[in-house]
Amino acid sequence: MVFHMFADVLEQPQPEAVVPVNRPTILIIDDDQPHSEVLSRRLQQQQFETITADSGNLGLAVARSEHPSLVVLDLRLPDTDGFAVCEELADSSDTCSIPVIILSGMGQPDILRRCRSAGSHYFVRKPYDPNALLTLIRQAIRETNGWDEV
C-alpha cells in the first residue's frame, strides 16, 4: 500500500519541446549540376540549408521567393551571365541585402572590378579551396545578417 501511494505522487516525465534551429540558407546558382551537388552537400554538413538553381532566371526567382541568407553565383549560365544576375539582385529592393559570392573559373584581367561593380561581395576563382569558401560564406552572413552561430 505504501508503494502504491508513492507511485501516485511521482510526476510523469514530460518530453522537452523541440525548438527548430533556424539555419542560414545558401542559394547556389550554377548550371554545373555535379559541382552544385557537391557544394550543396558540403554546406549542409556545415549546418546550412541549401537551394540550387541551374539558370540565372530561375536563380533570381528563387532569391525573390525564398530570401536566402547568401547567394553563391557562377558567371557562366545558360540563359544569362552571372554579372546580370548579380546586378539584378543588387538593384532589387527585395534582394539587395543578400550577399553574393561569385564563384567562377573566368580569369579576365578586370574580373574583380566587374564583380564589384555588379554588386558582388566576394570573388572566388575555380578551382577553389572549400575551407576558404566556407570562411567567406560565414563572414558574409555574419556581416549582413548578424548570425553569430555560423
Residue pairs with C-beta under 8 A, 6 or more apart in sequence:
21 47
23 47
23 48
23 49
24 48
24 49
24 68
24 69
24 70
24 141
24 145
24 147
24 150
25 48
25 49
25 50
25 51
25 66
25 68
25 69
25 70
26 43
26 48
26 49
26 50
26 51
26 68
26 69
26 70
26 71
26 72
26 137
27 50
27 51
27 52
27 53
27 59
27 62
27 63
27 66
27 68
27 70
27 71
27 72
28 36
28 39
28 40
28 43
28 50
28 51
28 52
28 53
28 71
28 72
29 52
29 53
29 54
29 55
29 56
29 58
29 59
29 71
29 72
29 73
29 74
29 77
29 82
29 85
30 36
30 39
30 52
30 54
30 72
30 73
30 74
30 77
30 103
31 54
31 55
31 74
31 76
31 77
31 78
32 74
33 54
36 52
36 54
37 52
39 50
39 72
40 50
40 52
42 130
42 134
43 50
43 134
43 137
44 50
46 134
47 150
48 137
48 150
51 62
51 66
51 68
53 59
53 61
53 62
54 78
55 77
55 78
55 79
55 80
56 77
56 79
56 80
56 81
56 82
56 84
56 85
57 79
57 80
59 71
59 73
59 77
59 85
60 85
60 88
60 89
60 95
62 68
63 71
63 89
63 94
63 95
63 98
64 92
64 94
64 95
67 94
67 95
67 98
68 98
69 98
69 141
69 145
69 147
70 98
70 99
70 100
70 101
70 137
70 140
70 141
70 144
71 89
71 98
71 99
71 100
71 101
72 101
72 103
72 133
72 137
73 82
73 85
73 86
73 100
73 101
73 102
73 103
73 120
74 82
74 102
74 103
74 104
75 81
75 82
75 83
75 102
75 104
75 106
76 82
76 104
76 105
76 106
77 85
82 102
82 104
82 118
83 114
83 115
83 118
84 118
86 100
86 102
86 115
86 118
86 119
86 120
87 118
87 119
88 95
89 95
89 96
89 98
89 100
89 119
90 96
90 100
90 118
90 119
91 119
96 119
97 144
98 144
99 121
99 122
99 140
99 141
99 143
99 144
100 119
100 120
100 121
100 122
101 120
101 121
101 122
101 123
101 124
101 133
101 136
101 137
101 140
102 115
102 118
102 120
102 122
102 123
102 124
103 124
103 126
103 128
103 133
104 111
104 123
104 124
104 125
104 126
105 125
105 126
105 127
107 125
108 114
111 123
112 123
115 123
121 140
121 144
122 136
122 140
124 132
124 133
124 136
137 150
138 150
141 147
141 150
142 148
142 150
